[in-house]
């Protein structure tokens, strides 16, 4: 018998054999039972190392554990650490520290950084943040309107959405300027299982164009026009197209922003020639009140941002194709506005 062998009682032999043949116990537990059985059979360390793909220190460690505690010594289960208790004082401490800036010059806390600063576990910090709805890694931006007539202008526009004048047409009009016709120098690698579509880093700029759009609030349909330039003349030409979409003498209400090209002498002349057309300007820094901005964000995501355009004409063609397809199945936007101070509210 090898000097590495050990002697098992009948009960130990039976229990270790049962463990070694088990398919439901943890793999590590089964491995250790087989190791002890091989030692009891007189197998050398080299034989055990080769058969179980292990090391001599591992064999020696579990041999000593078995000699000291028997079969119980092969069990690695332990009670673990007791769960930390989040007291009200600790919660308040974590929340207070979260609102302060880190001292290392960084702009916000991470779970691990704040945990190290306070001497608590990162899980405790994470739980407190989750309960309080805090997400220090996120940042949102806003633009506050400085228009003294914000409420009156906003109420006027919201009224056109929620309760438009009878037999009148309401359009949201704006322009998306300087859309670039970007062509990729390297081929686009298509979507495949486990891999996103990939574009080459380098591109060629063929030029730019502007897109005028008028969204009819009642139907959601969009009338669009591309233009090489962005001038008052182009804007008035587009307004004439919008007017031509409606029956003669129908009242037309147009919601638009405060761009200087919307307030020129040429535009005023157009309004004098078309008294049934009425402008409603959004408050300053409040273009989000204009529904066409929602549509612009949609065409940016679905056509422009990832588009490959071989020329300005190709860009214009793809924009028109999208507009036509969108208008075929258009639906009105479900408008909802809620002011934090409850000064104005509306639902559709």
N, C-alpha and C positions, 0 to 999 in steps of 0.2 A: 504493500500500500504506500502511496506517495506521502511524503512528509506534509504536503499541503492538505491532505484529506482530513475530514472530521467525521465524527460518529454521530448518527442520528438515531433517535428512539423510533419505535414503530409508529407512534402517534405523529411525530415530526415528519417521518417519511411519508405517511399517508396524507397529511395536510399539505406538505410542499408539492407532492405529486398532483393533488387536486388543483392547487393554485397554478402550477406550471401548464396544466392542460386547459385552463379556463380561457374562454373567448369573450368574457364579459368584464373581467377585472382589468384595472389599468395595466397598460403594457409594461410600465416600469416594475410593477409588483410581480408580474409574471416573469420578467427577465431576472429579477433577483432570486426568485424561487428556483429557476433553472440553474443559476450560477451555484447556489448552495448544493443542489442535487449533484451537480458535476463534481464539486469538491468532495462530496461524500463518496462518490464513486471512485475517487482517487485520480481524477484527471489533473494534469499539470496546468500551471498557469498559462503556458504557451498554447495548449490545446483549448482552454477556455477562451483565451483572447481571440484565437482564430475562429472558433465556432460561434461565439456570441458577439464578436466584433467589439471588444471592449479593451480596457487597459489594465495593467497590473495593479496600479493604485486603487482602481475601482474594485477589483476582485478582493484585494486585501481589506479595503474599508468595509465591504459587506460581510466578509468572513468574520471580522472582529465584531461587527454589530450583531451577527447571529450568535457568536459565542457568548456575548454579553447578555443578550435579551431573548434569544431563541427566535421563533417565527415572528414575534411581535417587533423585533428589531428591524425587520424588513419593511415595516410600514412607515411611510414618510409623512403621514397625515399629521397636522398640527393645528391647534385652535386658531392660529393667526392673531392679528392685532384686534383689539377691541375697537368697535366703531366709535369714532369721535362724536361727541355730542355738540350740536350747534346751539349754544345758548343765545338768548336774546342779546346779551352783551357782546358776544363774538360776532353775531350778525351785524349789529350796529357798528362795530369796529371795522368790519370788512367793507360795509357800505360807505362809511365815512372816508376810509382810505381810498376807495375806488374813485371818489369825486375829486381827489387831489391828484396833481400831476406827479409822475415819478421824478425822483431826485436825480436820475442819471441823464436827464435831458431828453428822453424819449417822450412821445406825445400821449401815450396811453398805456394802460396796464395789460399784461397777459396774465392768465391764471397762475402760471409758475412764478412769474416775477413778483406778483403781489403776495403769493403764498410765502416766498422766501423773505420778502420784506416784513411780513407780519409773524413769521414763524409758525404758520399753520399749513395744513395739507392743501394741495391744489384742488383736491376733490371738495373740500369745504368751501373754498372760494367759488368753484364752479356751481355748487349747489345754491349758494347765496345769490349769485348772479342770475341763475335760472329762475329762482323764486321771485326775484325782483324785476325780471325782464331786462336786465342790463346786458349790453353787448358792446363793450369798450372798443372792440376791433372795428366796429362799423361807424361810418360817418355819413350824414345826410346834409345836403345843402338846401338853402332856401333863399328867396329874394323877396324882401318886403317892399310893397308898393308905397311910394311917397306921394301918391296922388291924393290931394285933399278931397276930391269927389269920388273916391274909390267906391263907396257904398252905393251911391246913386248910379254910377256907370255899371257896376257889377249887377245890381238889381235889374237894370234895363236889359242887359244881355241875357241874364238868367230867365227873365220874363219871356224873351223871344224863344228860348228853348222850351220852357214849360207851358207857356200859354201864348203862342204866336198869334198875331192879328189874323182874323178870318179872311180867307181867300188871298192871303199874301204869301210871298215866297221869302224864305230866310236862307241866306248863304253865309258860310264862314270862309273868308278869303285871306290868303297869305301867299308868300312866295318863299321858296327854298333856294337860296342863292349859292353860286359857286360850287355846284356839284361837279366833282372831278371825274373825268373819264379815265380811269386807271386800268392799265393793261399789265398783266403779270409777265415778267421776262422769262420765268420758269414755268413749266407745265403745272397745272393744278392736279394734285394727287387726290383721287376721290375717296369718299367714305368707304371704310371696310370694317369688318368685325373687329372690335377692340381698338379701332384707330379713327380719329376724327379726320375730316377733310383738311388737307394742308395746302397752303398757298406759299409760294416763294416769297422771300423777304423783299426782293427788288421789284420795282415796277416802272412803267413808263407812263407819263402823264400826257394824254393827247390834247387836253384842253378842258374847259369848263362850260357849263350852261346853267341857266336858272329855270326853275319849275314854278309856274303859277298854278294854284289850285283853288277851286271853289267847291266846298262841300255843302250840299243841300241838306239841311237839318231834318226835313220831313222824311226823306227817303234814304239818306246816307250816301247817295250817289255823288261822285266826284267828277267835275269837269276840269281837265288839266291842259296846260299849254307850256311848251318849252320855248325858251328865248335865249339868244346868244348874249344879250345884255340885260341889265336890270335898271331900267329907266322909267320915268313917269310916263313917257309915250307908250312903252310896252305895257305898263299897268293899265292905262286907259284903253288900250286895244283889247286887253283881256276882259276888262269890265264890259266892253261892248259885246263880246262873245257871251258873257254871262247873261246880259240883258236879252240877247237874242234867243236864249233858251226858254224864256217865259212868254206867255201871251202878251200882246200889246196892252199897255196901260195897267198891267197888273202891278200892285204895290210890291216893291222889292226892298228887303232889308238886308244890308251887308254888314257883317261883323268883321272888323279888321283892327290891326294894331296901329301904333302911332309913328310908323316909319315916315320919314320926310317925303318920300316919293308918293305917299298917299294924301298929301296935303298941298300939292303944288297948284299953281294957277291953272294948269291944264286939267287937273282933276276937278277944280271948282267949276271950270267951264263945262265939263262933262255933266256935273250935277245940275247945273242950270239948264242944260239941254234935256235932261231926264229928271223932271221933278218927282216922278214916281219912285226914284231910287233914293234910299235913305241910308246914311252911314251911321254905324254905332261903333265908336272907338273903345277898345278895352282900356282899363286904367293902366297907367305906366307900370312897367315891370310885371304885368299880369297877363302875358300872352297865353298862359295856361287856361284862361277863360274862353279862348278861341278853340272850338272843337277841331278845326282843321289841323291843329298842332298834334292831336292824337293820331290823325291819319299820316302826317309827315313822319312821325316816329315809327309808324308801321312800315311805310315804304322804305325808310332808312334801314330798318332791320332786315326786311325781306328782299330788297333789290340792291340797294346802293352799297351797304357796308361790305358785303362779300362778293359784289359783282365784278366781273371781268369785262371790260369794254374796249373794243378794238379801235374805236373812234368816237368822236362826239355824236355823230349820227347814230352809231350803234347804241350809245347811252340813251339818246332821245327815243329811239325805237323801242327799247326795252322798258322805258318809263311809260310810254304810251300803251304798250301791250299790257302792262300791269294795271294801269288805270282802267282800261276797258274791261279787263277780267274782273277787277274789283267792283266796278259799278254794276256789272251784270248781276251779281249776287249781294249787292249792298244792303245793309240794314241800318236804320237810324241808331245813333249812339244813345245809350241809356245814360242820361246825364244826372249826376248827383253832386251837389255842392253842400258842404257843411263848414261854416265858419267856426273856429274854435271858441269865439265869444258869443256864438248863437245870434249874431246880429242879422245874418241873412241865411236862409236855408231853403233847399228845394230838392225834390226828388222826381224822378221820371220813371 
